[in-house]
């Protein structure tokens, strides 16, 4: 990852459909708040990545 990337610990996240995209409102534990705009295709790809990670974690736990 690039050196100029800031890492935040998630406190909460909420998602909503807004017109032709999806917005994810994020709050970090330090109080930083921001929104992420994404298309359905982008979120489908992200969901696939997360499922792969979680499935691997489940397999490791067995």
ZIHU-V159034 format. One record per pair of residues at least 12 apart in sequence whose ideal C-beta (glycine too) atoms are under 7 Angstrom apart, sorted by the first residue. I is the first residue (numbers start at 0). J is the second residue. D is the distance in Angstrom with one decimal. If there is no record, write none. Layout:
i=I j=J d=D
i=I j=J d=D
//
This chain:
i=7 j=27 d=3.6
i=7 j=29 d=6.9
i=7 j=31 d=5.9
i=8 j=27 d=6.1
i=8 j=28 d=4.5
i=9 j=25 d=6.7
i=9 j=27 d=6.5
i=10 j=26 d=4.7
i=10 j=27 d=5.8
i=10 j=28 d=4.8
i=11 j=26 d=5.2
i=12 j=24 d=6.8
i=12 j=25 d=4.8
i=20 j=36 d=5.3
i=20 j=37 d=6.4
i=20 j=38 d=5.8
i=21 j=37 d=5.4
i=21 j=39 d=6.6
i=21 j=42 d=5.9
i=22 j=34 d=5.2
i=22 j=35 d=7.0
i=22 j=36 d=5.6
i=23 j=35 d=4.5
//
